[in-house]
C-alpha cells in the first residue's frame, strides 16, 4: 500500500517511524483515506514552520496521492529539496486565491496551518484576518466542494491564565489577542462541523519548540540568548506543558487519518513539567553573548545573562515589556523603519499564562501520546545556536498606511496650519481644505481657525482636570508622546524626500530644524498634532460606523457649533446610505452674531433647509469631551448649551430609561435578503460595532433555524445568559426614523425600537403595543 520515503530534510533530521506506528495502531490500516482513489491532501501555510513540519511527515509516506501546498510567498527553499519533489505548490496571496485553489484541487483533506503565532504581533485586525477570516473561508469553501476532513490548529492561549490542568471541555477565557483570535476561529469552525460530511477538528497546541519554531517554549530560549530574560519569572514552580514540533505533526497525522477521532477538539501536549525545570535545562545550553539585546565580551567573561538566582516579579516583566515597546517605538519613528522589540507586554502576559494541558483525549481515542518532550531540548538549542538565531531578526519596513496615508496627511495639515497662522479673521477669498477624501469633505479656513482657537483656549483647563484622574491623564500623556513621534517621523520623511541619496544633507537639514525650535514653532507643531489627531479620529469613526448610515432616511441633518469668536455650520445630507458633508460658511456669516443662541440655531435650520438640527456651544462641548462627561452633561444642559430641534428633553429621558432597563446586548439589523447586515452591542456602557465573524455566526444560525426566537434562545444558552439579541429590519427602522420629524410620532418610534427589549425578544400583541403607545404619548 505504501513505502517509506527516506530522503532527508536538512532542517528536520528525524524520522517519524510511520512503519512501526502503522503496526502498533491498527486503525490506521482502516483509514478512510485508503478508500479514496488517489486522494488529494492540501496544506496551507507552507511557508511557515508548522506547514513545513506537516509536509515533512506527509512526504514520509510514499503512496499514490496528490499532495498540494499553498503559501503566501514564492516557492520556499525547503520545497526544492528532493524529499518534496512530488508536492505541487501554489502561491495563494488572497482569500479569493484560497477559494479558487480549493475549488480547483478538490481536496479530500485540508490541513490549515496558515496561522499567525507571533507573540509580538499587536494588530488584532491582522490576527483576525489570518486566524479567523482565513479559517472561515476554508470551512465555507470546503463544505461547498465536499471536503471530507479539515485539521485546524489552535493554541493553549485560548484557556487564559490558571494553574489547574486545562481540559478540552473547560471554559475558555483568553486574555491575549492571539488567544482571542484562535477562540473565534474555533467558534466559527464548530458552526461548519458536519459529522459524516465535512468534519473539522481543532488541535490546541502546548508551547512548542524544535528546529524552525520561533514561538512558544523556544521563545524563552531566544529571550535568554538575547540577555532579555535575566532571571526566572516568579511563578517558577508553575506546572506547564510543552510539545516538540515532531509530535505536533504526528498528532495531526493520526487525527487526519483516524476513521473516527471521537472528539472535535484535542489538546496536543507532552507530560507536564515546571517552568523552573525547563529554564534550568535551557540555561547551560545558551552561550552568554548579549545583555539587554546588545553584544558584549563582558557577558562571556563574567557570564552575565540569565541568572537562576534572580526572581523577576510579574509587575517587573510587564514594566520591561512596556519599556521595550516604547523604546522600540521611539527608535522606529526616529529611523523611519520598524524593528519589532525583543520583549513586550504580550510576551510577559504569555509567560504568565503558561499552564499544563491534559492530553487524555489524545491517549483515549488515538492510543498515542507524545514521547518525553524535554528530550529534544538540547538538539533544538544546538540548532538555533548554529543558526545564531538569525530567523528571529525580522525587520519591518514602513507600512503602506504610513507612506500612503499618514505622511500625505501630515503634509496637507502642515499646509493648513501655515495658512491658519497667517489668518487674521477678516473676510476674504479662501481656499477650502479637504479633510477626508473618502467623504469628499472640504472645510473653510475660518471654521478651522475657530475650532483650533477654542481647543487651544480650553486645553489648560482639560489638562488640569485630567491630572485628578490619573488614568485619563496617562492616556493624554501617551497620546502626546505618540503625536510627537508621528511629527518626528514626518520630519524624517521630509528630509528623505529633500535629500534622498545624501545622508549627511539629511542630518544637516534635521539639525537645522531642531535649532529653529522656539515657542512659536512649538505652537505650530502642537496645532498640527491636534488637527491630525482630529482628522484621524473622524476617519476612524467614519470607517467604523459607516454601516449605520443605512438606517437613516434620505434627509438633511445639521450641526451648529456656536462660540464666542464665531460659529460653524455643518450639513450632512444622507442619500441611499451615503453621506455628503458641507460647511456653510457664507450662510452662517449672514445673520448677526448678537442673536441669542437658540435663534441662531433656528435660523441655521431654516437657511440650510434641514430636517433635524443639533445646536452645541463649542466651548461646552470641548470641555465635556475633555472631562469624559458628555452624555451626562448633554442631558443636564439640554435646552441651554445643547439644543436638538424636533426632540423634547422628555423624549431623551424616555430613551435613557428604556435603554437602561433593556436586557438586550446585541442589536442586529436585517437587510432585504433576510440576512444580518450589521449591528451593535453594548460593552460597559459603550456602543461597539459587531464584528463580521459574529454576524456570519448568526447568519449561519438563520440558515438552519428560520425562527428568530430559536436563534435568540440558542445564543442565550451558548453565552450562559450573557448575550440577548434583538432583530430589526433596516427598512422598518428607516421608515420609523423618517417619522421622527413629527413630534407626535417620537414616542411611537422609541417604543417600537425598544419593545423587543421589554420581553427578551417575546412577541407582543398589536393591541398591547397600541395601548402602550397611547399611554406614552399621553404621559409625554
N, C-alpha and C positions, 0 to 999 in steps of 0.2 A: 504493500500500500504506500509506503513512504521509505525514504532513506535519509541519512543524516548528512547535512552539508557541513563539512569540517573546515572550510576556508575561513581563516581567522579575520577578525576586525582589529586593526592596530590599536584602537581606543578601548575596546571591550574584549580583553583577552581572557575570556572564561566561557565555559560550556554550560548549557542548561541540563545536559544529560537526559534529553527527552526520551531516548530509547528505554532507559531504565524507568522513567516516570510512566511511560505507557504500559510497562509490565506490572507496575505496582498499582496504578489507578485504572482498573478495567473499564470504567465508564468512558474513558477516552476512546476506546476501541469502538464504542457505540455512538460516537458523537454525531449530532445532526449534520455536521459539515460534510461527512463522508457520503451522505445520501445525495448531495448535490453533484451534478456533472460539471466538473471544472469550476468550483465555486470562486467567487471574486471577493477578496478581502481588501478593504480600503482603510488606510491610516492617515489621519490629518495631523498637522503639526510636525511634519517630517524634519523640519529644520531645528527643532529643539531637542533637549536631551531625552525627554520621555518618548517622543516619536522615534528617536534613534534606538532606544532600548527595545521598543515594540517591534520595529523592523528587524532588529538583531535576532530576536527569538523566533519570529515568524519565518525568517530566512534559514533557520537551522533545520527545519523540516523541509526536505526536498520531495514534494509530491505535486501532482497536477493541479495547480490552482493559478489564479490570476491575482497578483499582488500589486496594488496601486498605492502610491504615496502622494499626498498633497502637501504643499508648503507655500509660504508667502515670500520666497526668495528664489534665486537661481538654484540649479541643482546643487545640493550640499556636497561637500568634498567627500564625505564618508560613503555616499552612494556610488561613487566612482570606483570603489573597491570591488574586487571580483566577487565577493560574497553576495553582493546585491545586484548582480548583473541582470537578473530576471525581473527586477522591480520596475514598474512603469511610473515615471514621475511627471506630475503636472503642477505648474505654478498656479496657485489659486489666491488672487490678490483681494478679492471682494466676496461678499456674501452671494452675489449673483453668480460669480465663478464657481463657488461651492455648490450651488443648486445645479448648475449645468453639468458639473463633473459627476455628481451623484446620479443625475438623470442619464448621463452618457454611459457610465460604467455599470450601472445597475448592480451594486454590490450586494452580497448576501450578509456580510458582516462589516460593521464600521467600528473602528477604534478611534475615538475622538480625543486626540492628545493636544489639540491646538488651544491650550490654556495659557494665561499669564500667571506665573508664580513668583514674580519679582517682589520681594518684601519691600523694596524701595519705591515701588510704584505708588504714586499719590493720587492719580486721576481715577476716580470711580467710574467716570464715563468710559475710559479706555478699558478698565476691568469689566464693566458691564457689556461693552460691545463684543469683547473677545470671549469672556467666560460665560455670559448669559445669552446674548443675542446669537452668537455663533452656534451654541448648543441648541437653541430653539430652532434655528434654520435646519440644522442637521436632523433633528427629530421630525420636524414638519415635512421636509423633503423625503426623508426615509420612509415615512408612512405612505406617502403617495406613490412610492416606487417599490413597495413591498419588501423592504429590507427586513431580514429575519431578526437580527440582533444588533444592538448598539452597546458598546462598552464606553462609559464616560468616567472621568476622573475628577474626584473632589479632593477634600483636604481636611486634616484634623482641625483646622481653624474654624470649621462650622460649629464645633462644640462650644467654643468660648472658654473662658477660664474655669478652672476647677481642679480638685485633687483626686476625686474618685475616678475609677476606671470608666472610660466613656464607652457605652454600648450603642449599637446602631439605633435602638428604639428610645434613646434618651432625647429629651427636649433640646433643640438646638438654640444656641444663644451667641452667635458670632458678634465680636466687637470690632474686629479688623475689617476694613473694606474688602480685603481679599476673601475672607471667610463669608462675608455677606454676598459677594458675587457668586461663590460656589453654592451657597444656600439657595439663592434664587434659581440657579441652574438646576438644582435638584428638584425644586418645586415644579418647575416647568416640565422637566422630564417625566415626573410622576403623572402628569396630565396626559402625556402621549403614550405611556406604557400600556401595551395591549398584549396580555399573555396569550401565547399561541399564534400571534400575528407579528407584531413588531415589539420585541421585548427590549427594554432599556435598563441597563444595570449601571450603578454608580459605585466606584471604588474610592473610599476615603483613605487617603494615604497618611501614614505617620510621617514625622520629619525624616526626609530622605538623605542619603549620602551615597557616594560612589563616583567613579570617573564620569566626567562631563556634567555632573549635577551641581548647579550653582544655587542651591536652595536648601532649606531645612537644616538638618544636622551639620551638613558641610559648611553652612554659613557661619556656624560657631567657630569652626576651624579657620575660616577665612578671617574673621574678626581677630582671632588670636594671632594669625600671621601678620596682620597689619598693625599690631600693637594697640588695637582699639579696646578689646576686652581685656582689661588689665587685671581682673580678678574674677572670682566666681560670683554670679548673682546670688542674692540672699536665700533664694529657695533651693539651696544646694542639695537638700535631701529629697526634693520633689521627685516622685517616680515619673518617668517618661517612657515613651516608646519611640523606637527608630526603625527604619527599614532600608535595606540596600536596594538599589535600582534593579538589580538582577531579580530579586524576589517580587518587585512590583510587576515586572514583565511576566514572570511565571504565574502570578495570581491572575493577571489579565488574560493570559493564555488559557488557564483552566476554566475560568468563568465563561470565556468566549466559546470554548469547545464542549463544556459540560452539557449533557442532554437537558437537565433541569436544575439550575443552581438553587432554586427554592426561595431565595430572598431577592429583593431588588437592590438593596444596599449592603455593602460589605466593608468592614474595616480591614485594612491591609497593614499589619503591624507585627513586629517581632516581639520577643519577650521584653518585658519592661525592665528598665534599669534606672539608676538615679542620675540626675543631672551632674552631680559631682563626679560620679564614676566615669561618665562619658568624657567630661573635661579632663580628668586625670589621665585617661587613656590617650587623649589627643595631645596634651601639653608637651610630653617629651619628644613627640614626632615633629614638632614645629620648630623651625630654625628662627631664632630671635634676631631679626634684621631691622625691624621698624618699631617706632614709638609714635603713637597717635598718627599713623599713616606716613611718617617721614623716616627715610632710611638713615641709619646712624651706626657707625662702627662700635659706639659705646654699648649699643644693645647686645652685640655679640660678646664684647669684652666683659661687661658687667651682668650679662644675662637678664637685661631689663626687658620686660614684656609681660606675659601672663604670669601672675604670682598667685599660687593656690592659697597663700596665707591671707590674701586680701578678700574681703567680702564687700560686694557692691550692692547697696540698697536699691530697691526698685525706683525710688524717687531720684536717686543719683543717675540711674540708667536713663530715666525719662529726661532729666536735665541734659545729659550728654547728647541724647538724641536730638533734643530741641536746639542745643548749641550747634551741633554738627550741621543740622538743616539750615539754620540761619547763616552760619559762616559760609557754607557752600553756596547758598543763595546770593550772598553778598559778592562772592568771587565770580559767580556766574554772570551777574549784571556788569561787574567791572570788566570782564574779559569778553562779553558778548557771546559766550559759549557756555554750554551746560555740562557739568560733570556731576553725576549722582554721588551724594555723600556716602562715605563708608558705613555710616551708622545714622539712624534716625529714630523717631519715636515709635514708628510702626515695628521696627526691628526689636526695640525694647519691649513693646507690648507682646510681640510674638514669643519672645523668650519667657515672658511671664505666663503665657497661655500654654506652654508645653505641658502635656499630661499623658498618662498611659491610656492605650486603646485596647479594648477587648477584641481578640480575633476568633472568638468562639464559633461564630457563624462559618468562618472560613474552614475551621477544623471539622465541624459537624457535617457540613454539606459537601465539602470537597475532599475530605480526608487528607488534608495537607496543611502544613503550617511552615512559615519561613524557618530557615536554619538559624543558628546562633548569629544574629545580625551584627554583633560587635566584632566578629572575627575578621571582617573585611576592612575595618577602620584603618589599619596600617597601610594596606595597599592603596586605599583612597588618598591618604595624606601623601604617600610617596608619589602618586600620580600628579597631584596638584603642585607639590614642591618641585617636581621635574618640569612642570609647565610654568613654574614661577607665578602661578595664579593669574595668568595672562587673560583668561576668558572673563575675569571679573572686572577688568579695567575698561569698562564701556564708557565711551564719551558720547554725549548727546549734543548735537548742534542745535542752533536756534530753530524753534518750531515755525511752521508756516503761519500760525496765528500771530507770532511776534513780528515776523518780517512782512506779512501781508495786511495785518490789521492794526497791531499796536503801534508800530513805528510810524506808518502813514497818519494814524490818528493824532499822535503827538505832533507831527509836522503841521497838520491843519489847526490844531488847538494853539500851537505856538504863534501861528499867524493871526489867529483871532485875538489872542492876549496882547500882541503888539498893537493891534487896532484899538483894543479897549484902553490901553494906556494913553493913547492919543485922543480918546473920545472925551469931548467936553460937555456933551448933553444938548448942544443946540441942534435944531432941525436942519438936516442936510441930506443929500442923496447918499444912501448907504448900500454897501454890498452885502446881501444876505449870505449867511454861512450855513453850510449843510452840516447838520448834526448826525443824522442816521441815514445812511444810503438806502437801506432796505425799506424804510418808511418814507423816503424822499422828503425829509423834514428840513426846511430852511428857516433859520431864526435870524431876526434882525439884530443889529448891534446894540440898540438901546435896550431891548429886552434882556440881552446877555449882560449888559452893564448893570441893570437894575438887580438882576439875580446875584451876580458876583458881589456887588457892593453890600447887599443885605446879608449874604453869607459871611462876608468878612467882618461886618459890624457885629454879628451875633456869635462869632467864633469864640472870643474870650469867655463869654457867659457859658457857652456849651462846655468848653474845656473845664471851667471852674466847677460846673455841676458834675461832670463826669469824674472828677477827682474823688468825689464822695462815693462813687460806685466803682470800686477797683476793677471789676470785671469789664465794664464798658470802657473805662479809662485805658485798660490794657489793649482792648480791641482798637481804640483810636490810635494808641501808640504804634501798634503793629501796622495799622493802615498807613500812618505817616511814613513809617520805615519802608513799607512796600512801595509807596509812591515815590519816595526818594530814590530807591533803587531803580524804579522804572525811568525816572528822569536821568539818572546816571547812564542807564542803558541807551537812552535816546541820544545823549551827548556823544556816546561812543559811536553810535550809528552815523551821526553827522560827520564825525571825524573820519570814519571809514569811507564815507561817500566822497568827502572832500579830498582825501589823500589815500586812495585805495591800495596803492603799491609802495607807500613810503611810511614806514613805521615811525621814524624819527619825526616826521612832519605831523603825524597824528599826535604823538606825545607833546610836541611843541604847541599844537593848537589847543589840546586839552588843558595844558598848563596855563595858557593864556586865559582860557575860560574860567579856570579856578581862581586866578588872580583878579578877575573882574568882579568877583562876588562881593556885593555890599548889600545894604538894606533894601535898595530898590530892586536889585537882582533877586534877592530872596523873595520879595513880594511877587515878582514876575514868575518865579518857579512855583510859588505856592498857588498862584492863580491857575497856572497850567495844571497843577496837580488836582485842584478842586474840580475844574471843568472836565478833565479827562475822567476822573472818578465818576462824576455825574453822568457823563455820556455812556460809559461802560455799564453803569447800573441800569440806565434806560434800555440799553441794548439787551442786557441780561433779562430784564423784566419782559421786554418785547418778545424775546425768543421763548421764554418760559411760559408766558400766559397768552401767547398769540391765539391759541385754540379757543379761548374764552370769547373771542370776538364773534364766533359762530352763534353765540346765544343772543347777541344784541340785534335788535331790529334796525332796518335801514333808516337811521335818524342822525341828527346832528347834536353833539354834546359839546359843552364848553367849560373851560376852567378860567376863572378870572382871579388873578393874583394881584391884590391891591397892596400898595406900600406907600410910605411917606415920600419917596423920591420918584414914584411913577408906577404905573400899572402894566400888567402883562395879560394879554388875552390870547387864549389858545383854543382853537376849534378842532374837534375830532369828528370827522364825517365817516360813518360806518356804512359800507355798502357790500352786501354779499360776503360778510365775514372779513372784509379787508378795511383797513383804516387809512385815512388820509389826514395829515396833521397840518394845520395852518396857524401862523402867528399874525394876529390882526393889529398891526402897529398903527396904521393910518386911522382906522376906525376908533381905536382906543383914545388916540390923541385928540379926537374931535370934541368930546364932551369934557366940561370943566372938572378939574381935579378937586375943586372945592365942594362938589356934591358929596353928600354923605354916602357911606359905603354901600348900603342896600340899594340906593338909587343907581349907583354906578354899575352894580351887578345886573339890575333890571334892564338898564339901558344897553349893556353888553349883550344880554339875551335877545333884546329886540333887534339891534342893528345886525347881529350875526345870524338872526333867524334860527335860533336854537330850540330844540325840544326840551332839553334839560340843561341847566347851568349850575355849576358849583362855584361859589364865591369864597375866597380864602384870604385872610390878611397874611401877607407873606412873612412878616416878622414873627407872627404867632406860629405859623406852620414850621418855620425853620427851628424855632425854639422847641416846639413839641417833638419834632423829629430828633433833635439833638438830645432830648431828655427821655426818649423812648416812651412817650406818654400820649401819642397821637389818638388812639381810639377813645381813651377816657376824656381827653381834652376836647375831642370833637363833640361828644355828647354834652359835656358841661357848658361849652361855649357855642352850642348850636343856636343860631339866631342872632349872634353878635359878630364873633370872629369867623364863624363858618356859616355859610348860607347855602341852601340847596332848594332851588325852585321846584315846585310841584310836590314836595315832600314835607310833611309836618314832623315835628320832634316826636310826637306820639307814635308815629309810624316806625321811626328808628328804634324807639324803646320796645315796640312790639316785635320788631325783627330780633332785637337783642334777647328778649325773653324767650321767644320761640327757639332761637338758635341755642341758647344756654340750656334749655330744657330738652333739647333733642338728643336722643341716643345715637343718631346716625353719625358715623365716622367717615364714610365714603359716599360722595355724591357723583353718580355716573350718568353720562348723557349719551343717548342713543340716536344714531343717525337714521336716514330714510331706509337703509338696508337692514335695520334691526340689530346692528352691531354697536357696541360701546365705542364711541369715537374719542372721548376724553373724559376727564373727571378731576375732582379734587378731594382731598381729605384733610382732616384736622389733626395736627400734631402739636400738643402742648399749647393750644390757643393760636397756632399759626396755620394758615392755609397753604398746603403744598399740592403741587400738581401730581396726579397719579402717573407713575411711570408706565412705559409701554408693556413691560413684562406682566404687570398686574392686569392691564387691560386685555392682553392676549389670553391670560389665565381665565378671566371672566368670560371672554368670548368663546373659549373652548367649552366652558360650562353651559353657555347659552345654546351651543350647538347640540349638546347632549340633553339638556333639560330645558324645555321650551318655557315652562312657567318660571317667572322671576322669583316667585315666593320660594320655590325649591332651591334656587341658587342662593337666596338670602339665608336659608336655613343651613345649607352646606357650608357657606363661608363662615357663618356664625359658629358652627360646630368645629370646623377646622381651626379657627382662630381662638377657640375656647372663650367665645363671647366678647372678644376684644374688637371685632370688626362688625359693623352694621351697615348694610348697603341700602341705598335708595336710588331708583332708576327714574330718569326723566327723558322724555322725547325732546330733542333740540327744537323741533318746530313748535311744540307746545309752550316751552319756556319763552321762545322768541315771540310768540303771539301774546303771552301774558305780559311780557316786558313792554310790548308795543302799547298796551293799555295803561301803563303807569303814568302817562301824561295827564290822565283824568284822575283828579283827587279821589273821587268816589270809588275808583277801581283799585286803589292802592291796598286796602285791607284784603281784598279778594286775592290779589297777586301774592301777598305774603302768606295767606292761609294756604293757597294752592301749593306753594313751594314747600311749606313745612308740614302739610297734612300727613305725608308719609311718615314723618318722624314721630308723630304722636302715638302711633300704634305699632312701631317697629316693623313697618312695611305692610301692616294689615290693611286690607281694603275697607273703605267706608261706603256707606250708602249715600246716594245722591241727596236724600232728604236730610241726613245728618250734616253733610257738607253745607247744604243750603242754610240750615238753622245756625250753624257756627258762623257762617259768613255774615248773616243778618245781625247776630249778636255783636260781632267785632265791629261792624260798620256803625251800629248804634252807640257802642261804647266810645268809638273814636269821635 
